[in-house]
Amino acid sequence: MLRDFDIFEKFPDGSTIWRACVFGQFEATRKLQELAEHSQNEFIAIDIQAGEPLPVIAHPHKASKSLRAAANASKR
């Protein structure tokens, strides 16, 4: 079952703004990476039904490392 994820951008002052809604963990991870490549802010994907964030928080300088770790964890 594919879950819906809302993607939020988190600013240094702690405020957030909604950026996208995607379907499935793979698309959520891909969108986090895409957004992080174009901003210095962090991005968070939240599972709409569970109200829980994905274990990946994309940050422009850490995005590729975090995404690799999440991909490895999902294979277990």
Phi, psi and omega per residue, in radians:
M1 nan 2.214 3.084
L2 -1.430 2.366 3.104
R3 -1.783 2.736 3.089
D4 -1.605 2.429 3.105
F5 -2.220 2.336 2.966
D6 -1.656 2.399 3.135
I7 -1.867 2.261 3.139
F8 -2.129 2.542 3.024
E9 -1.748 2.296 -3.129
K10 -1.887 2.182 -3.100
F11 -1.630 2.792 -3.110
P12 -0.986 -0.489 -3.141
D13 -1.414 0.011 3.118
G14 1.662 -0.183 3.124
S15 -1.335 2.765 3.123
T16 -2.298 2.782 3.051
I17 -2.449 2.432 3.126
W18 -1.249 2.372 -3.118
R19 -2.056 -0.544 -3.079
A20 -2.923 2.851 2.954
C21 -2.194 2.247 -3.132
V22 -2.289 2.843 -3.102
F23 -1.989 2.110 3.095
G24 1.690 2.578 -3.098
Q25 -1.140 -0.665 3.129
F26 -1.057 -0.839 3.138
E27 -1.138 -0.625 3.107
A28 -1.108 -0.781 3.133
T29 -1.124 -0.749 3.127
R30 -1.090 -0.746 -3.128
K31 -1.175 -0.670 3.082
L32 -1.015 -0.811 -3.128
Q33 -1.110 -0.782 -3.136
E34 -1.033 -0.816 -3.138
L35 -1.159 -0.696 -3.119
A36 -1.130 -0.447 3.124
E37 -1.228 -0.300 -3.050
H38 -2.035 0.212 -3.098
S39 -2.637 2.687 3.062
Q40 -1.558 -0.028 -3.106
N41 -1.586 2.916 3.080
E42 -1.528 2.714 3.098
F43 -2.252 2.470 -3.092
I44 -2.273 2.382 3.054
A45 -1.865 2.266 -3.128
I46 -2.072 2.240 3.071
D47 -1.161 2.050 -3.045
I48 -1.085 -0.763 -3.085
Q49 -1.252 -0.795 -3.086
A50 -1.454 -0.366 -3.100
G51 1.239 0.389 -3.103
E52 -2.033 2.531 3.110
P53 -1.321 2.684 2.954
L54 -1.123 2.680 3.119
P55 -1.214 -0.008 3.138
V56 -1.841 2.233 2.977
I57 -2.081 2.000 -3.078
A58 -1.430 2.253 3.064
H59 -2.225 2.438 -3.030
P60 -0.942 -0.611 -3.091
H61 -1.583 -0.228 -3.073
K62 -2.088 0.016 -2.986
A63 -0.999 -0.874 -3.059
S64 -1.157 -0.664 3.121
K65 -1.169 -0.790 -3.133
S66 -1.131 -0.708 -3.114
L67 -1.210 -0.634 3.072
R68 -1.114 -0.735 -3.141
A69 -1.110 -0.736 3.132
A70 -1.148 -0.705 3.121
A71 -1.106 -0.720 3.108
N72 -1.145 -0.683 -3.124
A73 -1.187 -0.631 -3.129
S74 -1.262 -0.308 3.108
K75 -1.392 -0.276 -3.097
R76 -1.325 nan nan
